[in-house]
């Protein structure tokens, strides 16, 4: 029995081991003293083998041992396979073992070290080396790292899944920062976990950062005594007691990493509260991200933050210089990128002809002065032509924040391919997301895609006012769908009732008017107020019951744009040209990957379309078919009846017309007629059409050193983003109008009734009150009656016996002023008509009865008891 094995392909240049890449010096680097006194360590060889060569070397050694030859078996050669696609006939010949959909794989015989060949038929144009790592990054560079099949596949929400509630997504820039902070690699809190004997680091810079974090967390004063490309050493800077703490790290050629060789982890010094590593460059590195989010952080706040977080002392001057360093570096980077924007445009025109690249600037105040950037628009020929020829007429439009120090938004248009994956079409960079910029973007998009008035085109977006106006003005005949997820979030923002959410999605996924009406009535029965407010959201723009037929897409979620924004999240943090290059590179890599995967597809339809067809066939077993004249059929399905017309390819449930894939009712008819369901599926979902979508890719672009120089005035960046006024806003996000507070100790002011302190009426406050002032009611006095206060009989105007006042209470003979009964205080009581009692007062008889039951305190003598008995009688 032969076993299959994959080999890492090697080019002829791989036989020569390349030297290790030179590492740029760190801003924390300190020049070593003339005599460091460092013991000799293992030096790396002049030639270092790459990791892939080591893998092949080990594999050959293992084979030699199995063959009994001992040593390296270098006489045998491994052959590479280069292919663009493999036809279905060729794959059927390869021992029944198909290739995976992840990478171009090579199958080899383990015993004889041979490699099978794939035929170069069916127009194979490009050769791709096969590697055992199964990683497109090895072929296409770092741009393929974050562009997997999951990141651009609608965030896991399938538009054909009728039972699943979509996962929550957000276009909030703050929420994205929170997600990134949570997913970011957590640094250990224990300083001892940062440095260990034998621990490896990918570069000297990473080791220096680890030493810095150790110094900050342990609060010991550490410094670097050796800082070279392959040797870095750190020691304690306390020379009074000659502390012996030391850590030495050098390059290890076997692991191809930096490794700690010497680590003496014992301090005999005392923490001084200072660190020599906390210099201007270090502080700038610590606060670079926080200064990007809030440029208004002052030097005093930076000092307090370092003292609070690390319990170390720095001066205001150090923090001021660090902030100045960060802002100057950022400004210089942005100025350099915007100054070369014309050169980048010329390079795009040179490498990708017929690409639309529009740049608009604001003229300077004088003739010959620099212009200021306004907006730009990019649409590559391959993207727009593939959408017009091979993609369904569906567009997703949305905008996203640019995480720069200057103002900026990214507007993007995205489509769907035959496998329901995103196809980026065009994108633009504008200063702000307003009506004018959206109108400009939609106008250029309509011109490049030949949309005309938008007839037979569907557009999905959120309810951004500028975007809605632009679609209405530029492509008025287009079907404008609203994202149902945004509608639901705004509709039930102040409610957490899951039943409302379930009823909403039943309404949104209704395909017919009758189904829509029945689900709406169920919502009215459950919550009439919620149903009334839902009608104000225009259900004809987000419910499938009102969607037009012809787009072969039932999508009512804007996951197209959300998924694209997710793939370029890291790119949006970079300066202008780096961001544009990252987006272009991702699209270029995506096109090539999809072309390879589509070429391997054996079936007639794409993977997701094939799964949907199988699902419809499985569901057809619950249908009962009744034949009628003219190739029409009546289907009974779970108590409902639907009419299927095979001549017109329609069904009464409208799902077949909406998606282009036969529904369970149509599948029941097709199977009953001994025909294939696949013959009635729309051509949009065929593998051939899917491959044609990525047939013409984006051409590579050279680096900045090779860009042509254009003799034009430079462009200034947009105005810098100012910090928020007042206290920095990076502590908590501002809550929405109907959003509940997250505080567990404070009650929200939502639904509170405002009362005016001037007229004592509800609904307004004193600032807007126009009525006369109403005096407050006298407050009830605190405390209880004193003994010197003689109670008066309100009904008869007579006082109680003298003995009662002397025996009242338990405070001995403490004097008490006489107070009218019913107002326990020294304020006089207003005259009250007979039979009416003032507010808060009680009848005198109750007061007499209550007082008569009190016994006099001890020490009041016989007179007190005599008074008490008289009152009791």
C-alpha positions in Angstrom: 0.0 0.0 0.0 1.4 3.3 -1.0 1.0 6.4 1.1 0.6 9.9 -0.3 2.9 12.7 0.9 3.2 16.4 0.1 6.5 18.1 -0.4 7.5 21.6 0.0 8.5 22.9 -3.4 12.0 24.4 -3.7 13.2 26.7 -6.4 16.8 26.5 -7.7 17.8 29.4 -5.5 16.6 27.5 -2.4 19.7 25.3 -2.6 21.7 28.2 -1.4 20.9 29.1 2.2 20.1 32.8 2.5 21.6 34.9 5.3 19.3 36.1 8.1 17.4 39.3 7.4 18.9 42.4 8.8 16.9 43.8 11.7 16.4 47.6 11.9 17.7 49.1 15.1 15.2 49.8 17.7 14.4 53.4 18.9 15.3 52.0 22.3 18.7 50.8 21.2 21.7 52.0 23.2 25.2 51.8 21.8 27.3 49.3 23.8 30.3 50.6 25.8 33.8 50.0 24.3 34.4 47.0 26.7 31.2 45.2 27.4 32.9 42.2 29.0 30.4 39.8 27.5 31.4 36.1 27.4 31.6 34.5 24.0 28.3 33.1 22.7 27.3 30.9 19.8 27.6 33.0 16.7 25.3 32.4 13.7 26.8 31.0 10.6 27.3 33.1 7.6 24.7 31.1 5.8 21.4 30.2 7.4 19.0 27.6 6.1 15.4 28.7 5.7 12.7 26.8 7.7 11.4 25.1 4.6 14.8 23.8 3.7 15.1 22.3 7.2 11.8 20.5 6.8 12.9 19.0 3.5 16.2 18.0 5.1 14.5 16.2 7.9 12.1 14.5 5.6 15.0 13.2 3.5 16.9 12.0 6.6 13.8 10.0 7.7 13.5 8.4 4.3 17.2 7.5 4.2 16.8 5.7 7.6 13.8 3.8 6.4 15.7 2.8 3.2 18.7 1.7 5.2 21.0 4.1 3.5 21.9 6.3 6.4 22.6 10.0 6.0 21.1 12.4 3.5 19.5 11.0 0.4 20.3 13.9 -1.8 20.7 12.0 -5.1 16.9 11.9 -5.6 15.3 15.0 -7.0 11.8 16.3 -6.2 9.8 17.6 -9.1 7.4 20.5 -8.9 4.0 20.8 -10.4 2.9 24.1 -11.9 -0.7 24.5 -12.9 -3.4 27.0 -13.1 -6.4 24.6 -12.9 -7.1 20.9 -13.1 -10.0 19.6 -15.2 -12.5 17.2 -14.0 -11.3 14.5 -16.3 -7.7 14.8 -15.0 -8.8 14.6 -11.4 -10.8 11.5 -12.1 -7.5 9.8 -13.2 -5.6 10.7 -10.1 -6.3 7.5 -8.1 -9.7 8.8 -6.9 -8.0 11.4 -4.6 -9.2 14.9 -5.3 -7.3 18.1 -4.4 -8.5 20.2 -1.5 -10.0 23.6 -1.9 -7.5 25.4 0.2 -4.3 25.3 -1.9 -2.7 23.8 -4.9 -1.6 20.4 -3.4 1.0 17.9 -4.7 0.6 14.2 -4.1 3.8 12.2 -3.9 4.7 8.6 -3.3 6.3 8.2 0.1 8.5 5.2 -0.8 10.1 6.4 -4.0 10.0 10.1 -3.5 8.1 10.7 -6.7 5.7 13.4 -7.6 2.6 13.0 -9.6 2.0 15.5 -12.5 -1.2 17.4 -13.3 -2.0 17.9 -16.9 -1.6 21.4 -18.3 -4.8 21.4 -20.3 -7.9 23.6 -20.6 -6.0 26.8 -21.1 -3.7 26.7 -18.1 -1.7 29.9 -18.3 0.1 30.4 -15.0 2.2 28.0 -12.9 1.9 28.1 -9.1 4.3 26.2 -7.0 2.8 23.7 -4.6 3.8 23.7 -1.0 3.0 21.4 1.9 2.1 24.3 4.1 -1.2 24.9 2.3 -0.9 28.6 2.8 -1.6 31.2 0.0 0.6 33.6 1.9 3.7 31.8 0.7 2.6 32.6 -2.9 0.9 35.9 -2.6 2.7 37.7 0.3 1.3 39.0 3.6 -1.8 40.4 1.9 -3.2 36.9 2.0 -2.8 36.5 5.7 -6.1 38.0 6.8 -8.1 37.2 3.7 -9.4 33.8 4.4 -12.7 32.3 3.3 -14.4 33.2 6.5 -13.6 36.9 6.7 -15.3 37.8 3.4 -18.2 35.4 3.5 -20.9 37.6 5.0 -19.6 37.1 8.6 -21.1 33.6 8.7 -24.7 34.7 7.9 -26.1 32.8 4.9 -28.8 34.6 3.0 -30.5 31.3 2.3 -30.8 30.2 5.9 -34.4 31.0 6.8 -34.3 29.9 10.4 -31.2 31.5 11.7 -31.2 34.9 13.4 -28.2 36.9 12.0 -25.4 37.5 14.4 -25.1 41.1 15.6 -22.7 43.3 13.7 -21.9 46.9 14.1 -20.5 49.7 12.0 -19.5 51.7 15.1 -15.9 52.7 15.1 -15.8 52.5 18.9 -17.1 48.9 18.9 -14.4 47.9 16.4 -11.8 49.3 18.7 -13.3 47.3 21.6 -13.2 44.1 19.6 -9.6 44.7 18.6 -8.6 45.3 22.2 -10.3 42.1 23.2 -8.7 40.0 20.5 -5.3 41.5 20.9 -2.6 39.3 22.3 -2.7 39.6 26.1 0.6 40.4 27.7 1.3 38.5 30.9 0.9 40.4 34.1 3.8 38.5 35.8 7.1 40.1 34.9 8.8 36.7 35.3 6.8 35.4 32.4 8.3 37.9 30.0 11.9 36.8 30.4 13.0 33.2 30.8 16.1 31.2 30.2 15.8 29.6 26.8 12.9 31.7 25.6 12.9 32.7 22.0 12.0 35.9 20.2 11.5 36.5 16.5 13.7 39.6 16.4 15.9 41.7 18.6 13.2 44.3 18.6 10.8 41.9 20.3 13.3 41.1 23.0 13.9 44.8 23.7 10.2 45.3 24.1 10.0 42.3 26.5 12.9 43.9 28.6 11.0 47.2 28.6 7.8 45.6 29.8 9.8 43.7 32.4 11.2 47.0 33.7 7.8 48.7 33.7 6.0 45.9 35.5 8.8 45.1 38.0 9.8 48.8 38.5 13.5 47.9 38.5 15.9 50.3 36.7 17.1 48.3 33.7 19.3 49.4 30.8 20.7 47.9 27.6 24.5 47.5 27.7 24.7 45.7 24.3 22.5 46.4 21.3 23.6 44.9 18.0 21.8 43.3 15.1 22.2 39.7 16.6 23.2 40.4 20.2 21.3 42.3 22.8 22.1 42.4 26.5 20.4 44.1 29.5 21.5 44.6 33.1 20.5 46.4 36.2 21.7 50.0 36.2 22.2 50.3 40.0 26.0 50.6 40.4 26.0 51.4 44.1 25.4 47.8 45.3 26.5 46.2 42.0 23.3 44.3 41.4 24.0 41.1 39.4 20.7 41.0 37.4 21.6 40.4 33.8 19.9 39.0 30.6 21.7 38.2 27.4 20.0 37.2 24.1 21.7 36.2 20.9 20.8 34.5 17.6 20.4 30.8 17.5 21.0 29.4 14.0 19.2 26.1 14.6 16.0 27.8 15.7 16.4 30.8 13.5 15.4 33.0 16.3 16.8 35.1 19.1 17.2 33.1 22.3 18.0 34.1 25.9 21.4 32.4 26.6 22.2 34.0 30.0 19.6 35.0 32.6 20.7 35.9 36.2 17.4 36.7 37.8 18.3 38.0 41.2 18.1 41.6 42.4 19.9 42.9 45.4 19.1 46.5 44.7 16.2 48.7 45.8 13.5 49.9 43.5 14.2 53.6 42.8 11.0 54.6 41.1 12.8 55.5 37.9 13.7 53.6 34.7 16.5 54.6 32.3 14.5 52.9 29.5 11.6 55.4 29.9 13.0 58.0 27.5 11.4 60.1 24.9 11.2 57.4 22.3 9.8 54.8 24.7 7.1 57.2 26.0 6.2 58.0 22.4 5.9 54.3 21.7 3.7 53.8 24.7 1.3 56.6 23.9 1.3 56.5 20.1 -2.1 54.7 19.9 -3.7 56.8 22.6 -2.6 60.0 21.0 -4.1 58.8 17.7 -7.5 58.4 19.4 -7.3 61.5 21.5 -4.7 64.1 20.4 -5.7 66.4 23.3 -3.9 64.4 25.9 -1.7 66.8 27.8 1.8 66.1 29.2 0.4 66.3 32.7 -2.1 63.5 31.9 0.7 61.4 30.4 2.8 61.8 33.6 -0.2 60.8 35.8 -0.9 57.9 33.5 2.6 56.5 33.7 2.6 56.9 37.5 -0.8 55.3 37.9 -0.1 52.3 35.6 3.6 51.6 36.3 4.3 53.6 39.5 7.3 55.2 37.8 8.3 58.8 37.7 8.9 60.8 34.5 9.1 64.6 34.0 6.6 66.8 32.1 9.4 67.8 29.7 9.9 64.1 28.7 6.2 63.6 28.0 6.0 66.9 26.1 8.9 65.9 23.9 7.4 62.4 23.4 4.1 63.9 22.3 5.8 66.3 20.0 7.8 63.4 18.5 4.7 61.4 17.8 2.7 64.2 16.3 5.7 65.3 14.1 6.2 61.7 12.8 2.6 61.2 12.0 2.3 64.6 10.3 5.5 63.9 8.3 4.1 60.5 7.2 0.8 62.0 6.1 2.4 64.9 4.3 4.7 62.5 2.4 1.8 60.2 1.3 -0.4 63.0 0.1 2.5 64.7 -1.7 3.0 61.6 -3.8 -0.6 60.9 -4.7 -0.1 62.0 -8.3 2.8 59.6 -8.7 0.6 56.8 -7.3 -2.1 57.6 -9.8 0.4 57.5 -12.7 1.7 54.1 -11.5 -1.9 52.7 -11.4 -2.6 54.0 -14.9 0.7 52.4 -16.1 0.2 48.9 -14.5 -3.7 48.7 -14.8 -4.8 50.5 -17.9 -8.4 51.7 -18.3 -8.7 52.1 -14.5 -10.8 54.9 -13.2 -8.8 57.0 -10.7 -10.3 60.4 -10.0 -8.6 62.9 -7.6 -10.2 66.1 -6.6 -8.4 68.9 -4.7 -9.2 72.3 -3.3 -7.1 75.1 -4.9 -4.8 77.0 -2.7 -5.3 80.6 -1.7 -2.8 82.0 -4.2 -1.7 80.9 -7.7 1.1 78.3 -7.4 0.3 77.4 -3.8 -0.2 73.8 -2.7 -3.7 72.3 -3.1 -5.6 70.5 -0.4 -6.9 67.0 -0.8 -10.7 66.7 -1.2 -11.6 63.2 -2.4 -10.6 60.3 -4.7 -12.3 57.5 -6.5 -10.8 54.2 -7.6 -12.5 51.5 -9.8 -10.2 48.9 -11.5 -11.2 47.6 -14.9 -11.2 44.0 -13.9 -13.5 44.6 -11.0 -16.2 46.5 -12.9 -16.1 44.3 -16.0 -16.4 41.1 -13.9 -19.4 42.5 -12.1 -21.1 43.6 -15.3 -20.6 40.3 -17.0 -20.7 37.6 -14.3 -22.3 38.9 -11.1 -25.9 39.4 -10.1 -27.2 43.0 -10.3 -26.9 43.6 -6.6 -24.8 46.3 -4.9 -24.0 47.0 -1.3 -23.0 50.6 -0.4 -21.6 51.7 2.9 -19.1 54.0 4.5 -16.5 53.5 7.3 -14.2 55.7 9.4 -10.6 56.0 8.6 -8.5 55.6 11.7 -6.1 58.4 10.9 -5.1 61.6 12.7 -6.7 63.5 9.8 -10.4 63.5 8.9 -11.5 60.9 6.4 -14.1 58.3 5.5 -14.0 55.3 3.1 -17.0 54.7 0.8 -17.2 51.3 -0.9 -19.4 49.4 -3.4 -19.5 45.6 -3.1 -21.2 42.9 -5.1 -21.9 39.1 -4.8 -20.4 36.3 -6.9 -21.9 32.9 -7.7 -20.8 31.5 -4.4 -22.3 34.4 -2.4 -18.9 35.9 -1.6 -18.0 39.5 -1.8 -16.7 41.2 -4.9 -15.2 44.6 -4.2 -16.1 46.9 -7.1 -15.0 50.5 -6.2 -14.0 52.6 -3.2 -13.4 56.2 -2.5 -11.7 58.3 0.2 -13.6 61.5 1.2 -13.1 64.0 4.0 -16.6 63.5 5.5 -19.7 61.4 4.8 -22.2 64.0 3.6 -24.8 64.5 0.9 -22.3 65.9 -1.7 -19.7 63.2 -1.3 -22.3 60.4 -1.6 -23.9 62.0 -4.6 -20.4 62.3 -6.3 -19.6 58.6 -5.4 -22.9 57.2 -6.7 -22.6 59.3 -9.9 -19.1 57.9 -10.7 -20.3 54.4 -9.8 -23.2 54.6 -12.1 -21.0 55.8 -15.0 -18.4 53.0 -14.5 -21.0 50.2 -14.2 -23.3 51.6 -16.9 -26.3 51.6 -14.5 -28.1 54.3 -16.5 -31.2 55.1 -14.3 -30.6 52.0 -12.2 -33.3 49.8 -13.8 -32.9 46.1 -13.1 -30.5 46.9 -10.3 -30.9 46.4 -6.5 -29.0 48.4 -4.0 -28.6 47.5 -0.3 -27.6 50.1 2.3 -28.4 51.6 5.7 -30.6 54.6 6.2 -27.8 57.2 5.8 -29.6 60.3 4.6 -27.0 61.4 2.1 -26.8 57.9 0.6 -30.6 57.7 0.3 -30.8 61.1 -1.5 -27.9 60.1 -3.9 -29.6 56.9 -4.9 -32.9 58.7 -5.5 -31.3 61.4 -7.6 -28.7 59.4 -9.6 -30.3 56.0 -10.1 -34.0 56.6 -9.4 -35.3 53.4 -11.0 -33.1 51.1 -8.9 -34.6 49.0 -6.2 -33.3 50.4 -2.9 -33.4 47.9 0.0 -32.7 48.8 3.6 -30.6 46.6 5.9 -33.1 44.7 8.1 -30.5 44.4 10.9 -30.1 48.1 11.2 -33.9 48.6 11.1 -34.4 46.0 13.9 -31.7 47.6 16.1 -33.2 51.0 15.8 -36.8 49.7 16.3 -36.2 47.7 19.5 -33.3 49.6 20.9 -35.1 50.1 24.2 -36.4 46.6 24.4 -34.8 43.2 25.1 -37.8 41.1 24.2 -36.6 38.1 22.2 -40.2 37.4 21.0 -40.2 40.8 19.2 -37.0 39.9 17.5 -38.3 36.6 16.3 -41.5 38.1 15.0 -39.5 40.8 13.2 -37.4 38.3 11.3 -40.5 36.4 10.3 -41.9 39.6 8.8 -38.6 40.4 7.1 -38.3 36.9 5.5 -41.8 36.8 4.2 -41.8 36.1 0.5 -45.5 36.8 -0.2 -48.0 39.6 0.8 -50.2 37.1 2.5 -47.4 35.7 4.6 -46.3 39.2 5.4 -49.8 40.2 6.5 -50.2 37.1 8.7 -46.9 37.7 10.5 -47.7 41.4 11.0 -51.1 40.5 12.6 -49.2 38.1 14.9 -47.0 41.1 16.0 -50.1 43.3 16.5 -51.7 40.7 18.7 -48.5 40.3 20.8 -47.6 44.1 21.0 -49.8 46.6 19.2 -47.5 49.5 20.0 -44.5 47.8 18.6 -46.4 46.9 15.4 -47.5 50.6 15.0 -43.9 51.8 15.4 -42.6 49.2 12.9 -44.9 50.5 10.2 -43.1 53.8 10.3 -39.9 52.1 9.1 -41.2 51.4 5.6 -41.4 47.6 5.5 -41.5 47.7 1.7 -37.8 48.5 1.7 -36.6 45.6 3.9 -39.3 42.8 3.7 -38.8 40.3 0.9 -42.5 40.3 0.2 -42.1 43.6 -1.6 -38.7 42.9 -3.4 -38.7 42.9 -7.2 -38.0 39.8 -9.3 -34.9 39.6 -11.5 -31.9 40.1 -9.3 -31.7 36.4 -8.2 -30.8 37.6 -4.7 -33.1 37.7 -1.7 -30.6 39.6 0.5 -32.1 42.1 2.9 -28.9 42.5 5.0 -25.9 44.7 4.2 -23.4 42.0 5.1 -21.7 42.7 1.8 -20.3 46.0 3.0 -19.9 44.9 6.6 -17.7 42.0 5.5 -15.6 44.2 3.2 -15.1 46.7 6.0 -14.0 43.9 8.3 -11.3 42.7 5.8 -9.8 46.2 5.6 -10.0 47.0 9.3 -6.2 47.0 9.7 -5.7 48.8 6.4 -7.9 51.7 7.6 -5.3 52.4 10.3 -2.5 53.1 7.8 -1.7 56.3 5.9 -3.4 57.0 2.6 -1.1 55.3 0.1 -0.4 52.3 2.3 -4.1 51.9 2.9 -4.9 52.0 -0.9 -2.1 49.5 -1.6 -3.4 47.1 1.1 -6.9 47.2 -0.4 -5.7 46.8 -3.9 -3.4 43.9 -2.9 -6.2 42.1 -1.0 -8.4 42.3 -4.1 -5.6 41.1 -6.3 -4.9 38.1 -4.1 -8.6 37.4 -3.7 -9.1 37.2 -7.4 -6.2 34.7 -7.9 -7.2 32.5 -5.0 -10.8 32.3 -6.1 -9.7 31.5 -9.7 -7.6 28.6 -8.5 -10.4 27.3 -6.2 -13.0 27.6 -8.9 -10.8 25.8 -11.3 -10.6 22.8 -9.0 -14.4 22.6 -8.6 -15.7 19.4 -10.1 -19.4 20.0 -9.7 -21.5 22.0 -12.1 -22.4 24.6 -9.4 -20.6 26.5 -6.7 -20.2 25.0 -3.2 -22.9 27.0 -1.5 -25.3 26.8 -4.4 -24.9 23.0 -4.5 -25.7 22.8 -0.8 -28.8 24.9 -1.3 -29.9 22.6 -4.1 -29.4 19.6 -2.0 -31.4 21.2 0.8 -34.3 21.9 -1.5 -34.3 18.3 -2.8 -34.3 17.0 0.7 -37.3 19.2 1.6 -39.3 18.1 -1.4 -40.2 14.8 0.3 -42.8 16.6 2.5 -44.7 17.9 -0.6 -47.7 16.3 -2.2 -48.1 17.0 -6.0 -51.3 17.2 -8.0 -51.1 17.6 -11.7 -53.0 20.1 -13.8 -53.3 21.2 -17.4 -50.6 23.2 -19.3 -47.7 21.9 -17.3 -49.0 23.4 -14.0 -49.1 21.6 -10.7 -50.6 22.1 -7.3 -48.4 21.4 -4.3 -49.6 20.8 -0.7 -46.9 21.6 1.8 -47.5 21.6 5.6 -51.2 22.7 5.2 -50.5 25.3 2.5 -51.1 25.0 -1.2 -48.8 26.5 -3.9 -49.1 26.7 -7.7 -46.0 25.8 -9.7 -45.8 26.7 -13.4 -43.0 24.8 -15.1 -43.4 26.7 -18.4 -42.8 30.1 -16.7 -40.5 28.7 -13.9 -42.5 30.3 -11.2 -44.0 29.2 -7.8 -46.6 30.8 -5.7 -44.2 31.1 -2.8 -42.0 33.5 -4.9 -38.8 32.0 -3.5 -37.8 30.4 -6.9 -38.2 33.7 -8.7 -36.4 35.5 -5.9 -33.3 33.3 -5.7 -33.0 31.6 -9.0 -32.9 28.2 -7.4 -36.0 25.9 -7.4 -37.8 25.9 -4.1 -39.0 22.7 -2.4 -42.3 22.9 -4.3 -40.7 23.2 -7.7 -38.1 20.5 -6.7 -41.0 18.1 -5.9 -42.5 18.7 -9.4 -39.1 18.3 -11.2 -38.3 15.1 -9.4 -41.8 13.7 -10.1 -41.3 14.3 -13.8 -38.0 12.4 -13.7 -35.9 15.4 -14.5 -32.9 17.1 -12.9 -33.3 20.0 -10.5 -29.9 21.3 -11.7 -31.3 22.0 -15.1 -33.6 24.7 -13.7 -31.0 26.6 -11.6 -29.9 30.0 -12.8 -26.6 30.3 -14.6 -25.4 32.8 -12.1 -24.5 29.9 -9.7 -22.5 27.8 -12.2 -18.8 27.1 -11.5 -17.9 28.3 -15.0 -19.5 31.7 -14.3 -17.8 31.8 -10.9 -14.4 31.3 -12.5 -15.1 33.9 -15.1 -15.7 36.4 -12.3 -12.0 36.2 -11.4 -10.6 35.5 -14.9 -9.2 39.0 -15.3 -7.3 40.0 -12.1 -5.6 43.2 -10.9 -2.1 43.6 -12.1 0.8 44.1 -9.6 2.0 47.5 -8.7 5.7 48.4 -8.1 7.1 50.0 -5.1 7.4 53.8 -4.4 11.0 53.9 -5.6 9.9 52.8 -9.1 6.9 55.1 -9.4 7.1 57.7 -12.2 7.6 61.2 -11.1 4.8 63.6 -12.1 5.6 67.3 -12.5 2.7 68.5 -10.5 2.3 70.5 -7.3 2.0 68.4 -4.2 -1.2 68.0 -2.2 -1.8 68.9 1.4 -3.7 66.4 3.6 -7.1 67.3 5.0 -7.4 69.2 8.2 -6.2 67.3 11.3 -8.8 65.7 13.4 -9.3 67.8 16.5 -9.8 66.2 19.9 -13.2 66.2 21.5 -13.9 69.2 23.7 -13.7 68.9 27.4 -12.8 65.7 29.1 -11.3 63.0 26.8 -14.1 60.7 25.4 -12.1 57.5 25.5 -13.6 56.4 28.8 -17.0 55.5 27.6 -19.0 55.7 24.4 -21.9 58.2 24.3 -25.2 56.3 24.6 -28.0 56.6 22.1 -31.3 58.2 22.8 -33.0 54.9 23.5 -30.0 53.0 24.7 -30.0 51.9 28.4 -27.2 52.8 30.7 -24.6 50.2 31.5 -24.1 51.5 35.0 -25.3 49.3 37.9 -25.4 52.1 40.4 -27.2 54.9 38.5 -30.7 54.8 37.2 -31.2 56.0 33.6 -33.0 59.3 33.1 -35.1 57.7 30.3 -38.9 58.2 30.7 -38.5 60.5 33.7 -41.1 63.2 34.0 -39.7 66.8 34.3 -41.4 69.1 36.8 -41.1 72.8 36.8 -39.9 74.4 40.0 -41.6 77.7 39.2 -45.2 76.7 38.4 -45.1 73.1 39.8 -46.4 71.7 36.5 -44.9 68.7 34.6 -43.5 68.7 31.1 -41.0 71.6 31.3 -38.5 73.2 33.5 -38.0 76.8 34.9 -35.9 77.9 31.9 -38.8 77.7 29.6 -41.6 78.5 32.0 -43.8 81.6 31.3 -46.3 81.2 34.1 -46.5 82.9 37.5 -44.6 81.5 40.4 -46.4 79.2 42.8 -45.3 79.3 46.4 -44.2 76.1 47.9 -46.2 74.4 50.7 -44.7 74.9 54.1 -42.5 72.0 55.0 -43.4 69.8 57.9 -41.2 70.6 60.9 -38.8 68.0 62.1 -38.8 66.5 65.5 -41.6 66.2 68.0 -43.3 68.5 70.5 -41.5 69.9 73.4 -42.8 69.8 76.9 -43.2 73.6 77.2 -45.6 73.6 74.2 -49.1 73.3 75.5 -51.3 71.3 73.2 -54.6 73.0 72.3 -57.9 71.3 71.6 -58.6 72.2 68.0 -62.3 71.5 68.3 -63.1 73.5 71.5 -60.1 75.9 71.6 -59.2 74.7 75.1 -55.9 73.4 76.4 -55.3 70.2 78.3 -54.9 70.2 82.0 -51.7 71.5 83.3 -50.8 68.1 84.7 -50.9 66.6 81.2 -48.3 68.9 79.8 -46.1 68.3 82.8 -46.4 64.6 82.6 -46.2 64.3 78.8 -43.1 62.7 77.3 -40.2 61.0 78.9 -37.8 63.8 79.1 -38.5 64.8 82.7 -39.3 68.4 83.3 -37.7 69.7 80.2 -39.6 72.9 79.1 -41.7 72.6 76.0 -43.6 75.3 74.0 -47.2 75.0 73.4 -48.0 73.9 69.8 -51.4 73.5 68.2 -52.3 69.9 67.8 -51.7 68.6 64.3 -48.6 70.7 63.5 -45.6 69.5 65.5 -43.5 72.6 65.4 -43.3 76.2 66.4 -45.1 77.6 63.3 -48.7 78.8 63.9 -51.5 76.8 62.3 -54.0 78.4 60.0 -57.6 78.5 61.0 -59.5 75.4 59.8 -63.2 75.2 59.4 -65.1 72.7 61.4 -65.2 69.3 59.8 -62.2 69.8 57.6 -58.7 68.8 58.4 -55.5 70.3 56.9 -53.2 68.2 54.9 -51.1 66.0 57.1 -53.1 66.7 60.3 -55.2 64.3 62.4 -58.4 64.8 64.5 -57.8 66.1 68.0 -59.6 63.2 69.5 -57.1 60.8 67.9 -54.3 62.9 69.2 -55.9 63.0 72.7 -56.4 59.3 72.7 -52.8 58.6 71.5 -51.4 61.0 74.1 -53.6 59.7 76.9 -52.1 56.2 76.7 -48.6 57.5 77.5 -47.4 57.1 81.0 -45.4 59.8 82.7 -41.8 59.1 83.2 -40.3 58.3 86.6 -39.4 61.2 88.8 -42.4 63.4 87.9 -44.2 62.7 91.2 -47.8 62.1 92.1 -49.1 65.1 90.0 -47.9 63.4 86.8 -49.8 60.2 87.6 -52.9 62.1 88.7 -53.0 64.0 85.3 -52.6 60.8 83.4 -55.5 59.1 85.2 -57.7 62.1 84.6 -57.0 62.1 80.9 -57.6 58.4 80.7 -61.1 58.8 82.2 
